[in-house]
């Protein structure tokens, strides 16, 4: 249960990073989308059990 919750929170962070790509001015939108998708992939790896936190 704890691993699922951690993966869910990581997924939410990745989704907010990806969706916020065009409303921020710190980095380019393509870099922001790339980082967001990498965070989402990390959450998936945690959820599937390949990485444990």
VENVENQUI-V425099 format. One record per residue. N is the residue number from 0. SS is DSSP state (H for helix, E for strand, L for the rest). PSI is psi in degrees with one decimal (NA if undefined). Layout:
n = (N	N)
ss = (SS	SS)
psi = (PSI	PSI)
This chain:
n = (0	1	2	3	4	5	6	7	8	9	10	11	12	13	14	15	16	17	18	19	20	21	22	23	24	25	26	27	28	29	30	31	32	33	34	35	36	37	38	39	40	41	42	43	44	45	46	47	48	49	50	51	52)
ss = (L	H	H	H	H	H	H	H	H	H	H	H	H	H	H	H	H	H	H	H	H	H	L	L	L	L	L	L	H	H	H	H	H	H	H	H	H	H	H	H	H	H	H	H	H	H	H	H	L	L	L	L	L)
psi = (-42.9	-40.2	-38.0	-39.8	-42.4	-44.0	-37.8	-43.8	-42.3	-41.3	-40.2	-42.1	-44.8	-39.5	-41.6	-37.5	-45.4	-45.6	-25.3	11.2	-36.5	-2.6	8.4	163.8	10.6	-45.2	168.3	154.2	-37.0	-36.6	-38.6	-41.5	-41.5	-45.8	-42.7	-41.9	-35.0	-38.6	-39.9	-41.4	-38.2	-42.1	-38.5	-41.3	-37.0	-43.7	-39.7	-9.8	5.6	-29.0	129.4	138.1	NA)
